[in-house]
Amino acid sequence: MQTLQKICLGLTIVGALNWGMVGLFNFNLVEAIFGVDALFTKIVYTFIALAGIVNIGLLLMPFEHTAER
């Protein structure tokens, strides 16, 4: 499960950075790479949305503090 969560976290970060660029510079990197109405653009957005949903589970998991002894 950790691998899936790391992949989803990476996709969520990509989505957040893309929204940051849209907000600050009015530049959408995903659309610039794949095209505005391209199917692959919609697939990327769908994967980012699913990754965000998976990451909701991270909010519900207890925090595990690991201290070196």
N, C-alpha and C positions, 0 to 999 in steps of 0.2 A: 504493500500500500504506500510505502514511503516514496517509491519511484513515481507512482502516479501523482501523488501530491506535489512532488518537486516539479514534474512536468506541468501540472496545472498552475502551480505558483509562477513558473516562468512565463506561461501564456498570459496569466493575469497581469504580470508586470509589463509585458509587451503591450497589452491593451491599455494599461494605465499610462504608459509613456506615450502611446499614440494619442490618447485623449488629451494629454498634457500639451502635445505639439499642436493639436487641433485648437485647443483653447488659447495657447500663447501666440502661435504663429499662423493660425488658420491653414495648417498643412497636415494632410492625412497621409502618413507614410504607407499604410496598407494599400490605400487606393492609388498612391503614386507608383507602387511596385506592381500591383496586379491589375489595376484598371478600376474605373468607377463602378461599372455594372457587371464586372466579370464574375463568373461563377466561383472562381477560387477566392475572390475577396469575400463573398458571402460565406464560404466554407471556413475561412480564417476567422471571421466574426463569430460564426457559430461555435467553433472550437474555443474561442476566448470566452464566450458566454457560458459554455458548459464547464470550462475550467473555473470560472467564478462561482458557479453553483457547487462544484466539488469543494472549493475552498471554504464554503460556508461551514462545511464539516469541521474545519480546523478551529472554528470558533467554539464548537461544542465539545472538543476534546480537551481533557485536562492537561494543563501545562506540566511537563516533566522537567524538573530542574536537575541537571546533572552536574555535580560538583566534583572536582578532582580531589582525591584524598591523599 
